[in-house]
Amino acid sequence: MGFQKPPGTQDILPGQSAKWQRVEAIARELCRRFGFGEIRTPVFETTELYQRGVGETTDIVEKEMYTFIDRGERSVTLRPEGTAGVVRAYVENKLYGEPDISKLYYMGPMFRYERAQAGRYRQFHQFGVEALGSTDPSLDAEVIALGYTFYTEVGLSGVRVELNSVGTPEIRAAFREELLAFLRPKRELLCQDCQARMERNPLRVLDCKKDQHHFEGAPSILDSLDEACTAHFEQVKAHLDAMNIPYVVNPRMVRGLDYYTHTAFEYKAEGIGAIDTIGGGGRYNGLVADVGGPDQPGVGLGLGLERTLLLLEKQGATPPEPQIDIYLVALGEAAEREVTRLLHELRLRGLAGERDYLGRKMKAQMKSADRLRARYTAILGDDELAKGEIALKHMASGEQQTVRLTELADRLTTPNIERNE
Ligand code: HAM
């Protein structure tokens, strides 16, 4: 009799892990371009951090945390999400004292004791980003754009962005009463979950899929926002428009965590059974102070990697292989040495380049260039070498040109060379 993995966990085997690595590589590369640096925090934290950070009345804290007393008699919890730990690290390491805002990203396992089903696990993985230290609405839009771009670049289609503003805690408290007055008379008509949830968290009731037809004429939180919240929301939308990021406003969308203020958003897509949310996030201007730090605002997101990969599979798509800039082909012994020199020069200049190491014929080398998805191939024969030239081929268009050897690196690194493949 052997052992089995605990329910809700997965073994990620070779083949599958290669897809994970590609998705993770795309996330890291995206963060580099958007200016987010990696933060690695512990997989477990003091239980109280999540009670205060995530919120006492959330499903996560009420019934999903892996909490235990360690041998030092401390209550610790396996992280159910990434934001609270990042905020704790931001405060503890006084990152708020730095001149610039903190743009941080993370990837790794999270733990929630949930009922396992397609797309829902007890150990799952998130790619998340948190930007701390600014209330600028362009930052909310940037985070939303980063998530949207991630889904596009891994190869998913049909991802929708739903956007809402949940205002401030004061606005929500007032809205809660207004909403309860609307919901109470309908109580008996609503599903079990909604009935149980109504007094504790009526805003989440509005988000119920089954009961939408009972909510016609329900008050909208967007009508309860004050001037400052409305202005912020309008600005976020304007910045999204400027980047051409599509979104729909959904005034009934609320997130499952308590810390959000102002902007809340979710990424949705069909294809994983009953689950349609594949990522989400929002602004949390009170959280840093709630866990004992200075009054610093933040905004971030968390994207589920299992759901991303499940959906890719469902859509018959695979995350794209990483690309290289150039594949160098040498024909002849003198050309070989020049290719060695040239490739090293290109690599020092920041380009990703490859060559043949198996003494293969030109045709096999060109196939290898294709497999590596090289943007360019350059062929150097002894004739070209004598003239100080090299033949450069743009793979996507098939366009060829002859370039001076001394100018190749410049040609590949200057932005005006055609790079819109
Ligand atoms: P969340 O909505 O709780 O937000 O989780 C984000 C994503 O993690 C979900 O959309 C889903 O893709 C994935 N996820 C959550 N639970 C599971 C599960 N049991 N199995 C598989 N995937 C799951 C947060 O966690 C926030 N920390 C996001 C955030 C960051 N907000 C601001 N900054």
Residues whose N, C-alpha, C, O or C-beta is under 5 A from the ligand:
A	BS01	HAM	E81 G82 T83 R112 E114 G119 R120 Y121 F124 V129 T277 I278 G279 G280 G281 G282 G300 L301 G302 L303 G304 R307
